[in-house]
Amino acid sequence: MADYVHGFDPEEQLRLQAQGEILAPMVYREVDFSNCKHLLEVGSGVGAQTRILLERFPQLQITCVDSSQVQLAQARINLASFGDRVRFVEQDGCSLSLSERFDSAFVCWTLEHVSSPIQLLVRLKEHLQPGARVYVTEVFNSSLYTSPEFPHFRHYFDLMSSFQRKIGGNPDVGIALGNLLTEAGFSTCSTRFDGFYLDRRSGEKRKIFTAYWKELLKSAAPALLASGDCSLQALKLMEEDLEKIGNDQNAIFFYQFVQAKATL
Ligand SMILES: C[S@@+](CC[C@H](N)C(=O)[O-])C[C@H]1O[C@@H](n2cnc3c(N)ncnc32)[C@H](O)[C@@H]1O
């Protein structure tokens, strides 16, 4: 997969693991697979979410699907201690073809990279048993708000979102999850918003979250620089703006992602 905004280098693979832990209180706030046994995770990356799922739901067996052999190789290493509770399949989620049917599924930060999210969800649905429970978690980049304006941060963020669209993804796919899951044929679907809301009440979270955002945005830098969409100067100024947000207790930072829960 040549067109993938975050790339697959070891630094990015470590970032994904750290991201899983930092965002877990938000992502897993309402996730419940306690009555499920066989879970299908599409776009499992290096296994950051898989690890959390395996730990939180000790009865689960998970099949990890990713289109990147590099990610799967690292996931095998990261999840080796879970033995045969986890297995790995290299496939494109949009043309998923497995012999089993699962009672649950999890897709996180993956649909945003796919040119046809509906195709992936339809293929996912084909691999589920009646009544299966699914959680899909996705970005909604248009929700970003800061006060005051941090123009360099905003500029770089917009470059990243535009680049993602240019290579076939959708940085606002989160807001369409209700439509997409309904169109794919899921019988019930509820959505909730979660994410970041920093203001003067945020305390230590401010530093932790702005550091996280800096790493997230930097992860797109190699692709943005190589494509000519971004300059080194724009990268540096974005980092400086995030430092400012991290140091200004009164600065407001707001960003929401969307999590859909659906059943078949
Ligand atoms: C941002 S990472 C998220 C990984 C993991 N879900 C997590 O939260 O740590 C997105 C992953 O989706 C995978 N991916 C992108 N398009 C895919 C597709 N069409 N089918 C399967 N995996 C895909 C990428 O290889 C990458 O590992």
The ligand as an SDF file (V2000), in Angstrom:
LIG
                    3D

 27 29  0  0  0  0  0  0  0  0999 V2000
   -3.8470    4.0850   11.7590 C   0  0  0  0  0  0  0  0  0  0  0  0
   -3.5780    2.3810   11.6350 S   0  0  0  0  0  0  0  0  0  0  0  0
   -4.6210    1.8040   12.9640 C   0  0  0  0  0  0  0  0  0  0  0  0
   -4.2280    0.4560   13.4420 C   0  0  0  0  0  0  0  0  0  0  0  0
   -5.0400   -0.0350   14.6530 C   0  0  0  0  0  0  0  0  0  0  0  0
   -6.4390   -0.1530   14.3380 N   0  0  0  0  0  0  0  0  0  0  0  0
   -4.8480    0.8640   15.8460 C   0  0  0  0  0  0  0  0  0  0  0  0
   -5.7800    1.5770   16.2380 O   0  0  0  0  0  0  0  0  0  0  0  0
   -3.7220    0.8580   16.3690 O   0  0  0  0  0  0  0  0  0  0  0  0
   -4.4990    1.8730   10.2000 C   0  0  0  0  0  0  0  0  0  0  0  0
   -4.2050    0.4620    9.7650 C   0  0  0  0  0  0  0  0  0  0  0  0
   -5.1360    0.1190    8.7360 O   0  0  0  0  0  0  0  0  0  0  0  0
   -4.4640   -0.6770    7.7770 C   0  0  0  0  0  0  0  0  0  0  0  0
   -5.2440   -0.5780    6.5480 N   0  0  0  0  0  0  0  0  0  0  0  0
   -5.4050    0.4880    5.7450 C   0  0  0  0  0  0  0  0  0  0  0  0
   -6.2090    0.1860    4.7090 N   0  0  0  0  0  0  0  0  0  0  0  0
   -6.5750   -1.0990    4.8750 C   0  0  0  0  0  0  0  0  0  0  0  0
   -7.3930   -1.9910    4.1520 C   0  0  0  0  0  0  0  0  0  0  0  0
   -7.9970   -1.6200    3.0080 N   0  0  0  0  0  0  0  0  0  0  0  0
   -7.5560   -3.2590    4.6040 N   0  0  0  0  0  0  0  0  0  0  0  0
   -6.9330   -3.6630    5.7470 C   0  0  0  0  0  0  0  0  0  0  0  0
   -6.1310   -2.8580    6.4730 N   0  0  0  0  0  0  0  0  0  0  0  0
   -5.9590   -1.5950    6.0520 C   0  0  0  0  0  0  0  0  0  0  0  0
   -3.0670   -0.0740    7.7190 C   0  0  0  0  0  0  0  0  0  0  0  0
   -2.1220   -0.9850    7.1880 O   0  0  0  0  0  0  0  0  0  0  0  0
   -2.8270    0.2420    9.1760 C   0  0  0  0  0  0  0  0  0  0  0  0
   -2.1830   -0.8060    9.8280 O   0  0  0  0  0  0  0  0  0  0  0  0
  1  2  1  0
  2  3  1  0
  2 10  1  0
  3  4  1  0
  4  5  1  0
  5  6  1  0
  5  7  1  0
  7  8  2  0
  7  9  1  0
 10 11  1  0
 11 12  1  0
 11 26  1  0
 12 13  1  0
 13 14  1  0
 13 24  1  0
 14 15  1  0
 14 23  1  0
 15 16  2  0
 16 17  1  0
 17 18  1  0
 17 23  2  0
 18 19  1  0
 18 20  2  0
 20 21  1  0
 21 22  2  0
 22 23  1  0
 24 25  1  0
 24 26  1  0
 26 27  1  0
M  CHG  2   2   1   9  -1
M  END
$$$$
